[in-house]
Amino acid sequence: MVLKEHPEAVAVCSETTARQLMGFGITNNVLIKKPNEIFAGDDFEFQTISYPSEMHMWEGLLFFEKKRGIFFSSDLMFGMGENHGQVIESSWDAAVKSSGADTLPNQESGQKLSSDLSEIEPKFVASGHGFCITIVG
């Protein structure tokens, strides 16, 4: 749907995700990034963060937009119920602890993710599912 409206859109993702996108016919304008890379444009600067995702804990990416302080959490910070469009307040430490990063099946990956998240200082969390979070304190 996005590509129909915006054919110039670029999918930025991990190598594994790029291969999955091919299965959906998305082969144009794919930019493959690795964890801890920075990519920037005129008005944005993104840092990528490794995210063990999917049922096989394949390497995916989370994104932190450094200029605005927005962390795009994908499925990491997940909210159930009627919370679409809602914004809550939380400290960053509490948000990371409640994310479940430290309970991933692969303990080493979970610890690495928690460590990587502790190194960023977001102002806002844009969640893939559930409420968004304004970081306070």
C-alpha positions as CSV (number, residue, x, y, z in Angstrom):
1,M,0.0,0.0,0.0
2,V,2.8,2.4,0.9
3,L,4.6,1.7,-2.4
4,K,1.5,2.3,-4.4
5,E,1.1,5.8,-2.9
6,H,4.9,6.5,-2.6
7,P,6.8,4.4,-5.2
8,E,10.0,6.3,-4.2
9,A,9.8,5.0,-0.7
10,V,12.9,3.1,0.6
11,A,12.7,0.0,2.9
12,V,15.6,0.2,5.4
13,C,16.2,-3.2,7.0
14,S,18.6,-6.0,7.9
15,E,19.8,-8.4,5.3
16,T,17.5,-11.1,6.7
17,T,14.5,-8.9,6.4
18,A,15.5,-7.8,2.9
19,R,15.3,-11.5,1.8
20,Q,11.9,-11.8,3.4
21,L,10.7,-8.7,1.6
22,M,11.6,-10.3,-1.7
23,G,9.0,-13.0,-0.9
24,F,6.4,-10.2,-0.9
25,G,7.7,-8.8,-4.2
26,I,9.4,-5.8,-2.6
27,T,12.7,-5.7,-4.4
28,N,13.1,-2.1,-5.4
29,N,14.5,0.6,-3.1
30,V,15.7,-1.7,-0.3
31,L,18.6,-0.3,1.8
32,I,20.3,-3.0,3.9
33,K,21.9,-1.8,7.1
34,K,23.8,-3.6,9.9
35,P,23.5,-3.0,13.6
36,N,25.2,0.2,15.0
37,E,25.2,1.9,11.7
38,I,24.2,5.5,11.2
39,F,22.4,6.8,8.2
40,A,21.4,10.3,7.7
41,G,19.7,12.7,5.3
42,D,18.9,16.4,5.3
43,D,16.7,16.3,8.4
44,F,17.2,12.9,10.0
45,E,19.9,10.8,11.5
46,F,19.1,7.2,12.3
47,Q,21.1,4.7,14.4
48,T,20.4,1.0,13.9
49,I,20.1,-1.3,16.9
50,S,20.3,-5.1,16.6
51,Y,17.0,-6.8,17.5
52,P,16.7,-10.6,17.6
53,S,13.2,-11.0,16.2
54,E,10.8,-13.4,14.7
55,M,10.3,-17.0,15.9
56,H,13.9,-17.9,15.1
57,M,15.5,-14.8,16.7
58,W,16.8,-13.7,13.3
59,E,18.6,-10.4,13.3
60,G,16.3,-7.5,12.7
61,L,16.8,-3.8,13.4
62,L,15.3,-1.2,15.6
63,F,15.8,2.5,14.8
64,F,16.7,5.5,16.9
65,E,16.3,8.9,15.3
66,K,18.9,10.9,17.0
67,K,18.0,14.5,16.1
68,R,14.4,14.1,17.5
69,G,15.1,11.5,20.1
70,I,12.5,9.0,18.7
71,F,13.0,5.3,19.3
72,F,11.0,3.1,16.9
73,S,10.4,0.0,19.0
74,S,8.8,-2.3,16.4
75,D,7.4,-5.3,18.4
76,L,9.8,-4.9,21.3
77,M,7.5,-2.6,23.4
78,F,4.2,-4.3,22.8
79,G,0.9,-3.2,24.3
80,M,-2.3,-5.3,24.3
81,G,-5.9,-4.0,24.5
82,E,-7.5,-0.8,23.4
83,N,-4.5,1.5,23.4
84,H,-4.2,2.6,19.7
85,G,-3.3,6.3,19.6
86,Q,-2.6,6.5,23.4
87,V,0.5,7.9,24.8
88,I,1.7,7.1,28.3
89,E,4.7,8.4,30.4
90,S,7.5,6.3,31.6
91,S,11.2,6.5,32.5
92,W,13.5,5.0,29.9
93,D,14.8,2.5,32.4
94,A,11.3,1.3,33.2
95,A,10.3,1.1,29.6
96,V,13.4,-1.1,28.8
97,K,12.7,-3.3,31.8
98,S,9.1,-3.8,30.9
99,S,10.0,-4.5,27.2
100,G,11.0,-8.1,27.9
101,A,14.4,-7.7,26.2
102,D,16.1,-9.5,29.1
103,T,13.7,-12.5,28.8
104,L,14.4,-13.4,25.1
105,P,15.1,-17.1,24.6
106,N,18.7,-16.4,23.8
107,Q,20.0,-14.9,27.0
108,E,23.1,-13.4,25.4
109,S,21.0,-11.7,22.7
110,G,18.7,-10.3,25.4
111,Q,21.5,-8.9,27.5
112,K,23.1,-7.3,24.4
113,L,19.8,-5.7,23.4
114,S,19.3,-4.4,26.9
115,S,22.9,-3.0,26.9
116,D,22.4,-1.4,23.5
117,L,19.2,0.2,24.6
118,S,20.8,1.6,27.8
119,E,23.2,3.6,25.6
120,I,20.5,5.7,23.9
121,E,18.5,8.5,25.4
122,P,15.1,8.7,23.6
123,K,12.5,11.4,24.3
124,F,9.7,9.3,22.8
125,V,9.0,5.7,21.9
126,A,7.0,5.1,18.7
127,S,5.6,1.6,19.3
128,G,4.7,-0.8,16.5
129,H,1.9,-2.2,18.5
130,G,0.2,-0.5,21.4
131,F,0.7,2.8,23.2
132,C,3.5,5.2,22.5
133,I,5.7,6.4,25.4
134,T,6.8,9.9,26.3
135,I,10.0,9.5,28.3
136,V,10.1,11.4,31.6
137,G,12.6,11.6,34.4
